[in-house]
Amino acid sequence: MSASATDRIPIETGPTTRPIVKYIQATNLTSGGVVQARTIFVDGTNGDDGTAVVNQMSLPYATLNAAVTAASANDRIFILGGTYTLTGTLAMLTGMTIEGGGATNTVIICSGNSITMAGVNDVTIKDLTINAGSTAIGILGSADSYDIKIHNCEVHSATSRNIDLSRCSVISIVNCKIRDSTADGLYSLEGGIVPDDTKKRPPLVQGCHFYENGTHGINFIGVHDPVITGNNFEKNGNAGIRIQDPVQSTIVGNQLERNTENGTVGTAQIIVDLNDLTVYTGIYAVNRGNINISANGFGVGERGVLITGTANSLFEVCISSNLFLSPTNVNISFSDYRPAYGLSILANRFTVNNKTTQDAVVITGQATGVDGSDISILGNSITNYERGVVLTDVIDVSLSGNTIANCDTALRFGGTATESVDSVGNIFNGNTDLHTEGASATATYRGLSNIIDGVLQLVESNAVLTPTVNGEIGIDGSSNVLIRSAGVNKNISSIP
């Protein structure tokens, strides 16, 4: 059966106040017993809820709620340019698409209501603005919904979270502006697992701008396998990205600046909380995780990356190829943390134009924690900090191929359980002290083939650092390496 001239569907929009529309013929009748998707048009200027006809652009609905009431699963609701106010909850159906004429043209004012997704799949919201206004949550997902796409949208001004997709999976949020919420810009609790494994894909947040949200730009808790890439996080009150117990998380190629501005103690541009994974059961159960934080740019903020955990943090963490420009606090901080599967800090650049009184990398483990931390700090460049690397209560640390320059102290040992620090092939240039130790610290330091202000370091194996109150390791006027052991300076010959 052919469609009439009025059965035309818009497939392209332009940058005018109302969409410029091209058409194709609608073929949404039955074919082989399968009902094809229908298009429902909404036009706040020319529409009429009483005379509207599905599939006919010339007879559109006037209100969005009436269009949703008329819709069935798999329908497409196309909203022409204009401002629309929700008069009740807008409940998405399986297979439904809600599409506007562009985020600058089509605006939905929630007015105390939310767009909801409960127990549905394959839903799309795109090309429009959602003004959450007096609404706690602008877009609310729940009940194990999956395959949710939010593309080319602006969502803003919620009194709590702009978007909450808890227990939702196969999330795709692309090219959106998410801003000015009272709490989180995007929140999800326990998601990423799909009942239908054929549809399993990692949650994706890409190319979005999160700014001036009250707490975090993104806050994921127990979300499986998220990929957060190519986003901009700016002036969010607490962290740009906060993830807790994430599994196989990838945070790559983002820009983060001036987050943490609410002054909350313990905040950072990226916060990762690695706790006891046994709390997650059923389809959400996990026993090991991998965290990859790579190729991000960090501007001004309290910290760059803050990672906390427990002695049973069953995670492998890699922080690599990032640029840290923050002059305040530590750039990478690990607190109460000892990774069971290893920690790698690789090929990052830490630099500020003017000397700062803060630290570049601080790793604080647990004096009673398990052995075998296996920490690798390789190929990094650290310049103009008070202390380059601070190690407290950690075990099995390898420093290799790093350049640490113009710091007051290149390496700092603290706590009572720092052991087995191997320093090989590093360049220490222009630092006031090569090493210092806390009053109660002990460390087994082994140095080989390090360049110290042009001098090659050959430190005897298993040189034990027994600190004094002001104990330190430095370089004397003749450019020999000094080890202070039991309060006595011990010269180790070096080769110019």
NORRA-V215889 format. One record per residue. N is the residue number from 1. RES is the residue in three letters. SS is DSSP state (A for helix, B for strand, O for the rest). PSI is psi in degrees with one decimal (none if undefined). Layout:
N,RES,SS,PSI  N,RES,SS,PSI
This chain:
1,MET,O,130.0  2,SER,O,155.3  3,ALA,O,152.9  4,SER,O,171.4  5,ALA,O,-23.1  6,THR,O,-11.2  7,ASP,O,67.3  8,ARG,B,140.5  9,ILE,B,130.6  10,PRO,B,136.2  11,ILE,O,1.2  12,GLU,O,140.2  13,THR,O,161.1  14,GLY,O,-179.1  15,PRO,O,18.4  16,THR,O,174.9  17,THR,O,-30.2  18,ARG,O,145.5  19,PRO,O,140.0  20,ILE,O,125.3  21,VAL,O,132.6  22,LYS,O,163.3  23,TYR,B,151.6  24,ILE,B,158.9  25,GLN,B,139.0  26,ALA,O,134.2  27,THR,O,64.1  28,ASN,O,30.4  29,LEU,O,-166.7  30,THR,B,142.8  31,SER,B,111.8  32,GLY,O,27.7  33,GLY,O,-0.6  34,VAL,B,125.8  35,VAL,B,122.0  36,GLN,O,158.8  37,ALA,O,142.1  38,ARG,O,159.7  39,THR,B,131.1  40,ILE,B,123.5  41,PHE,B,144.4  42,VAL,B,126.8  43,ASP,O,105.4  44,GLY,O,-18.5  45,THR,O,-45.4  46,ASN,O,-1.5  47,GLY,O,165.2  48,ASP,O,116.4  49,ASP,O,-24.6  50,GLY,O,-26.6  51,THR,O,1.7  52,ALA,O,146.0  53,VAL,O,129.5  54,VAL,O,140.7  55,ASN,O,0.1  56,GLN,O,109.2  57,MET,A,-27.0  58,SER,A,-12.7  59,LEU,A,69.7  60,PRO,O,165.2  61,TYR,B,157.4  62,ALA,O,-29.5  63,THR,O,148.4  64,LEU,A,-40.1  65,ASN,A,-37.9  66,ALA,A,-37.4  67,ALA,A,-40.6  68,VAL,A,-38.3  69,THR,A,-35.2  70,ALA,A,-11.5  71,ALA,O,156.7  72,SER,O,172.7  73,ALA,O,143.5  74,ASN,O,5.8  75,ASP,O,158.0  76,ARG,B,126.6  77,ILE,B,115.9  78,PHE,B,121.9  79,ILE,B,114.4  80,LEU,O,165.3  81,GLY,O,140.5  82,GLY,B,179.5  83,THR,B,129.2  84,TYR,B,138.6  85,THR,B,126.7  86,LEU,O,135.7  87,THR,O,2.0  88,GLY,O,175.7  89,THR,O,135.4  90,LEU,B,103.9  91,ALA,B,115.1  92,MET,O,146.7  93,LEU,O,160.0  94,THR,O,132.6  95,GLY,O,2.1  96,MET,O,143.0  97,THR,B,130.3  98,ILE,B,117.8  99,GLU,B,132.5  100,GLY,B,-176.2  101,GLY,O,21.6  102,GLY,O,146.4  103,ALA,O,-25.7  104,THR,O,-12.6  105,ASN,O,-40.8  106,THR,B,118.7  107,VAL,B,128.0  108,ILE,B,122.6  109,ILE,B,119.1  110,CYS,O,-35.2  111,SER,O,49.8  112,GLY,O,-3.4  113,ASN,O,165.7  114,SER,O,157.9  115,ILE,B,120.1  116,THR,B,153.9  117,MET,B,112.0  118,ALA,B,113.5  119,GLY,O,31.3  120,VAL,O,169.6  121,ASN,B,162.4  122,ASP,B,58.0  123,VAL,B,147.7  124,THR,B,134.2  125,ILE,B,123.0  126,LYS,B,155.2  127,ASP,O,46.5  128,LEU,O,170.3  129,THR,B,136.5  130,ILE,B,111.8  131,ASN,B,100.2  132,ALA,O,-27.6  133,GLY,O,-117.8  134,SER,O,8.0  135,THR,O,138.7  136,ALA,O,-45.5  137,ILE,B,126.4  138,GLY,B,-53.2  139,ILE,B,122.7  140,LEU,B,117.3  141,GLY,B,153.8  142,SER,B,-178.9  143,ALA,O,43.4  144,ASP,O,37.1  145,SER,O,152.0  146,TYR,B,165.2  147,ASP,B,65.6  148,ILE,B,124.9  149,LYS,B,123.8  150,ILE,B,106.0  151,HIS,B,139.3  152,ASN,O,40.9  153,CYS,O,161.0  154,GLU,B,128.1  155,VAL,B,125.5  156,HIS,B,160.5  157,SER,O,22.8  158,ALA,O,148.5  159,THR,O,-10.7  160,SER,O,-97.6  161,ARG,B,137.5  162,ASN,B,-45.4  163,ILE,B,129.1  164,ASP,B,111.4  165,LEU,B,47.2  166,SER,O,138.2  167,ARG,O,30.1  168,CYS,O,149.4  169,SER,B,166.7  170,VAL,B,60.4  171,ILE,B,134.8  172,SER,B,109.1  173,ILE,B,110.8  174,VAL,B,133.6  175,ASN,O,47.7  176,CYS,O,153.9  177,LYS,B,124.7  178,ILE,B,110.8  179,ARG,B,161.4  180,ASP,O,33.2  181,SER,O,161.8  182,THR,O,-34.8  183,ALA,O,-122.7  184,ASP,O,149.1  185,GLY,O,-49.5  186,LEU,B,127.1  187,TYR,B,142.4  188,SER,B,136.9  189,LEU,B,120.0  190,GLU,O,81.0  191,GLY,O,178.6  192,GLY,O,-13.6  193,ILE,O,133.5  194,VAL,O,132.0  195,PRO,O,-36.4  196,ASP,O,103.4  197,ASP,A,-22.4  198,THR,A,-19.0  199,LYS,A,4.6  200,LYS,O,122.5  201,ARG,O,150.3  202,PRO,O,146.1  203,PRO,O,132.7  204,LEU,B,127.9  205,VAL,B,113.7  206,GLN,B,135.6  207,GLY,O,25.1  208,CYS,O,161.8  209,HIS,B,113.3  210,PHE,B,118.0  211,TYR,B,143.4  212,GLU,O,34.1  213,ASN,O,151.0  214,GLY,O,-39.4  215,THR,O,-93.6  216,HIS,O,150.4  217,GLY,O,-54.6  218,ILE,B,135.8  219,ASN,B,101.9  220,PHE,B,130.5  221,ILE,B,116.4  222,GLY,O,27.9  223,VAL,O,130.0  224,HIS,B,129.6  225,ASP,O,35.2  226,PRO,O,146.0  227,VAL,B,116.4  228,ILE,B,108.3  229,THR,B,139.9  230,GLY,O,25.6  231,ASN,O,165.4  232,ASN,B,125.9  233,PHE,B,121.9  234,GLU,B,127.3  235,LYS,O,30.4  236,ASN,O,146.3  237,GLY,O,-36.3  238,ASN,O,-88.0  239,ALA,O,152.8  240,GLY,O,-48.2  241,ILE,B,127.4  242,ARG,B,122.6  243,ILE,B,140.7  244,GLN,B,128.9  245,ASP,O,46.9  246,PRO,O,150.7  247,VAL,B,126.7  248,GLN,O,46.7  249,SER,B,139.6  250,THR,B,119.1  251,ILE,B,101.5  252,VAL,B,134.2  253,GLY,O,28.2  254,ASN,O,159.0  255,GLN,B,130.1  256,LEU,B,127.5  257,GLU,B,138.7  258,ARG,O,29.2  259,ASN,O,175.0  260,THR,O,21.0  261,GLU,O,-8.8  262,ASN,O,-1.7  263,GLY,O,11.6  264,THR,O,131.2  265,VAL,O,137.1  266,GLY,O,13.2  267,THR,O,169.0  268,ALA,O,168.7  269,GLN,O,-40.2  270,ILE,B,126.5  271,ILE,B,129.4  272,VAL,B,118.5  273,ASP,B,113.2  274,LEU,B,104.5  275,ASN,O,-152.8  276,ASP,O,111.2  277,LEU,A,-11.2  278,THR,A,-11.5  279,VAL,A,-15.0  280,TYR,O,125.1  281,THR,O,177.0  282,GLY,A,-138.8  283,ILE,A,-11.2  284,TYR,A,1.6  285,ALA,O,138.4  286,VAL,O,160.2  287,ASN,O,-0.4  288,ARG,O,148.7  289,GLY,B,159.7  290,ASN,B,130.7  291,ILE,B,124.9  292,ASN,B,113.3  293,ILE,B,103.9  294,SER,B,146.4  295,ALA,O,32.8  296,ASN,O,156.6  297,GLY,B,127.4  298,PHE,B,120.3  299,GLY,O,-145.7  300,VAL,O,136.3  301,GLY,O,167.1  302,GLU,O,-50.2  303,ARG,O,162.5  304,GLY,O,-63.8  305,VAL,B,130.7  306,LEU,B,120.6  307,ILE,B,126.1  308,THR,B,157.7  309,GLY,B,-166.7  310,THR,O,177.0  311,ALA,O,-18.7  312,ASN,O,32.4  313,SER,O,99.9  314,LEU,O,61.2  315,PHE,B,146.9  316,GLU,B,126.4  317,VAL,B,131.8  318,CYS,B,123.1  319,ILE,B,110.9  320,SER,B,146.5  321,SER,O,32.6  322,ASN,O,158.3  323,LEU,B,118.2  324,PHE,B,118.4  325,LEU,O,6.3  326,SER,O,129.0  327,PRO,O,0.9  328,THR,O,139.4  329,ASN,O,-162.7  330,VAL,O,148.7  331,ASN,O,-40.9  332,ILE,B,122.5  333,SER,B,126.4  334,PHE,B,125.5  335,SER,B,130.5  336,ASP,O,49.3  337,TYR,O,132.4  338,ARG,O,105.2  339,PRO,O,135.0  340,ALA,O,-25.1  341,TYR,O,10.8  342,GLY,O,151.2  343,LEU,B,128.3  344,SER,B,128.4  345,ILE,B,105.5  346,LEU,B,128.3  347,ALA,O,35.2  348,ASN,O,158.8  349,ARG,B,123.5  350,PHE,B,116.8  351,THR,B,144.2  352,VAL,O,153.7  353,ASN,O,-38.3  354,ASN,O,148.4  355,LYS,O,130.9  356,THR,O,158.4  357,THR,O,18.1  358,GLN,O,-176.5  359,ASP,B,151.6  360,ALA,B,-56.1  361,VAL,B,125.1  362,VAL,B,122.2  363,ILE,B,115.2  364,THR,B,114.0  365,GLY,O,-143.9  366,GLN,O,125.9  367,ALA,O,-27.4  368,THR,O,11.9  369,GLY,O,179.5  370,VAL,O,155.9  371,ASP,O,174.6  372,GLY,O,40.0  373,SER,O,-37.7  374,ASP,O,68.2  375,ILE,B,125.3  376,SER,B,124.9  377,ILE,B,101.4  378,LEU,B,131.2  379,GLY,O,25.8  380,ASN,O,157.8  381,SER,B,122.0  382,ILE,B,121.8  383,THR,B,133.8  384,ASN,O,32.7  385,TYR,O,161.7  386,GLU,O,-46.6  387,ARG,B,132.5  388,GLY,B,-59.2  389,VAL,B,127.7  390,VAL,B,121.5  391,LEU,B,122.8  392,THR,B,122.0  393,ASP,O,50.7  394,VAL,O,160.9  395,ILE,B,143.1  396,ASP,B,71.7  397,VAL,B,132.9  398,SER,B,121.1  399,LEU,B,120.5  400,SER,B,135.0  401,GLY,O,19.7  402,ASN,O,155.0  403,THR,B,118.1  404,ILE,B,116.9  405,ALA,B,146.3  406,ASN,O,34.8  407,CYS,O,154.1  408,ASP,O,-43.5  409,THR,B,126.2  410,ALA,B,-48.7  411,LEU,B,139.0  412,ARG,B,128.2  413,PHE,B,137.1  414,GLY,B,177.6  415,GLY,O,-166.6  416,THR,O,0.0  417,ALA,O,26.4  418,THR,O,121.0  419,GLU,B,157.5  420,SER,B,66.8  421,VAL,B,113.7  422,ASP,B,123.2  423,SER,B,112.1  424,VAL,B,127.3  425,GLY,O,28.7  426,ASN,O,161.3  427,ILE,B,118.8  428,PHE,B,115.3  429,ASN,B,122.0  430,GLY,O,16.0  431,ASN,O,144.4  432,THR,O,-46.0  433,ASP,B,142.5  434,LEU,B,-48.4  435,HIS,B,150.3  436,THR,B,159.0  437,GLU,B,150.7  438,GLY,O,164.9  439,ALA,O,-29.5  440,SER,O,10.9  441,ALA,O,146.5  442,THR,B,146.2  443,ALA,B,142.0  444,THR,B,108.0  445,TYR,B,130.6  446,ARG,B,118.1  447,GLY,B,137.7  448,LEU,B,128.9  449,SER,B,35.7  450,ASN,B,145.1  451,ILE,B,120.0  452,ILE,B,103.4  453,ASP,O,44.2  454,GLY,O,1.9  455,VAL,B,134.7  456,LEU,B,127.6  457,GLN,B,124.7  458,LEU,B,88.5  459,VAL,O,136.7  460,GLU,O,146.0  461,SER,O,145.0  462,ASN,O,34.2  463,ALA,B,114.4  464,VAL,B,127.2  465,LEU,B,109.5  466,THR,B,106.1  467,PRO,O,156.5  468,THR,O,-177.6  469,VAL,O,-42.8  470,ASN,O,31.3  471,GLY,O,142.7  472,GLU,B,162.8  473,ILE,B,130.1  474,GLY,O,-158.9  475,ILE,B,128.6  476,ASP,O,-178.8  477,GLY,O,-21.7  478,SER,O,12.5  479,SER,O,23.8  480,ASN,O,151.3  481,VAL,B,132.4  482,LEU,B,134.3  483,ILE,B,123.5  484,ARG,B,111.3  485,SER,B,121.1  486,ALA,O,36.8  487,GLY,O,3.6  488,VAL,B,129.8  489,ASN,B,129.7  490,LYS,B,115.0  491,ASN,B,130.8  492,ILE,B,121.7  493,SER,O,146.0  494,SER,O,159.0  495,ILE,B,122.2  496,PRO,O,none
